[in-house]
Each structure stands twice: as C-alpha cells, then as structure tokens.
C-alpha cells in the first residue's frame, strides 16, 4: 500500500531483508518513507536567492541507528551548509543498511 504522508512525502510497506539467527536472510515488509520528487524538495527547501541559478551542490549522507536507516542531503553552496536546519531526510526505512536493502 502506498500513500501520500505529507507534502511531497510518500510512505509504503516495502520488502526488506533481515538476518536470521540461524544464518541467512528473510524478506519481510517494513515501513519506508521517501520524497518522490527530490528536485522539487530541494527547490522548496532552499531556493531563497542564495543559490546560483545554474547549479546546486549536494552532499548525500546516511545514518543507521534506532532501528532505522536515514538518507539525507545537504545543499553545500548556502551559508552554514552543515547546520541541522540545512539537512533534509529524504528516505527512511526500518531495516538495516545492508547492500541488499540499499538497492
């Protein structure tokens, strides 16, 4: 099931791989929330006249903790690019950051 969770935000139950205690992996559904139109989100969040009209420099990041994995972006060519206010989580899922799940 997929639905719009908020403005330019979508959520669904998606298949993810989880390790078994006996070895191997098991695929089961887990929550996934993401921004379907990343370009629109960048423009919405940070187009305040400080960005050059012809280029945007993005820094991508990922963080696993608290049972979920979060993917983030920061626009670098703004004042204070590493500020928490300039960080946007654009994808989050409740599973490990294994190669299988990141694909």
Secondary structure, DSSP 8 states (H G I E B T S, - for coil): -EEEEETTEEEEEEEEEEE-TTSSEEEEEEEEEE-S-HHHHHHHHH-SS-S-TT---EEEEEEEETTEEEEEEEESSSTTTTSGGGEEEEEEESS---HHHH-
